[in-house]
């Protein structure tokens, strides 16, 4: 399941910075839960639009920012 539930019970949607990583997550989620990745659409948002949604949202899903794998790797390499 790609969508998680927050502590308050509201849905939390992942917000990826890299389209390919979002597509991989959808594929992995559908393989784990059954179904087809073709049944889902990855929607692109600009960062300003995402901030606008976060700033104005009182109801609806929250977002979990998913950093690019390259950034995670860079930090891990730096800390090693």
C-alpha positions as CSV (number, residue, x, y, z in Angstrom):
1,X,0.0,0.0,0.0
2,X,1.7,3.2,-1.2
3,X,-0.6,5.5,0.9
4,X,0.0,5.4,4.6
5,X,-2.1,6.6,7.5
6,X,-0.9,9.3,9.7
7,X,-1.2,9.4,13.5
8,X,-4.4,11.3,13.2
9,X,-5.9,8.7,10.9
10,X,-5.7,10.9,7.8
11,X,-4.1,9.5,4.6
12,X,-0.5,10.4,4.0
13,X,0.6,10.4,0.3
14,X,4.2,10.1,-0.7
15,X,5.6,13.0,-2.6
16,X,8.6,11.9,-4.7
17,X,11.1,14.3,-6.2
18,X,12.1,11.8,-9.0
19,X,9.4,10.5,-11.4
20,X,11.2,7.2,-12.0
21,X,11.3,6.5,-8.3
22,X,7.6,7.2,-8.0
23,X,6.9,4.8,-10.9
24,X,9.1,2.1,-9.2
25,X,7.2,2.6,-5.9
26,X,3.8,2.2,-7.6
27,X,5.1,-1.0,-9.4
28,X,6.4,-2.4,-6.1
29,X,3.1,-1.6,-4.2
30,X,0.9,-3.1,-6.9
31,X,3.1,-6.2,-7.0
32,X,2.9,-6.6,-3.2
33,X,-0.9,-5.9,-3.0
34,X,-2.0,-7.4,-6.3
35,X,-3.2,-5.5,-9.3
36,X,-1.5,-3.7,-12.1
37,X,0.7,-0.5,-12.1
38,X,-1.1,0.4,-15.3
39,X,-4.3,1.0,-13.3
40,X,-2.6,3.9,-11.4
41,X,-1.4,7.3,-12.6
42,X,1.5,9.1,-11.1
43,X,0.6,12.8,-11.0
44,X,3.4,15.4,-11.3
45,X,3.3,18.5,-9.1
46,X,5.6,21.4,-9.1
47,X,7.2,22.2,-5.8
48,X,5.3,25.5,-5.6
49,X,2.0,23.7,-6.2
50,X,2.8,21.1,-3.5
51,X,3.6,23.9,-1.0
52,X,0.4,25.6,-2.0
53,X,-1.6,22.5,-1.4
54,X,0.1,21.9,2.0
55,X,-0.4,25.5,3.1
56,X,-4.1,25.5,2.2
57,X,-5.1,22.0,3.2
58,X,-7.3,21.7,6.2
59,X,-8.8,18.4,5.1
60,X,-7.6,15.7,2.8
61,X,-4.3,13.9,2.6
62,X,-1.0,15.0,4.0
63,X,2.2,14.5,2.2
64,X,5.4,12.6,3.1
65,X,8.4,13.9,1.2
66,X,10.5,11.1,-0.3
67,X,14.0,12.3,-1.0
68,X,15.8,11.1,-4.2
69,X,17.8,7.9,-3.7
70,X,20.9,9.8,-5.1
71,X,20.6,12.3,-2.2
72,X,20.3,9.5,0.4
73,X,23.3,7.7,-1.1
74,X,25.3,11.0,-1.1
75,X,24.5,11.5,2.6
76,X,25.4,7.9,3.5
77,X,28.7,8.1,1.6
78,X,29.5,11.4,3.3
79,X,28.8,9.9,6.8
80,X,30.8,6.7,6.2
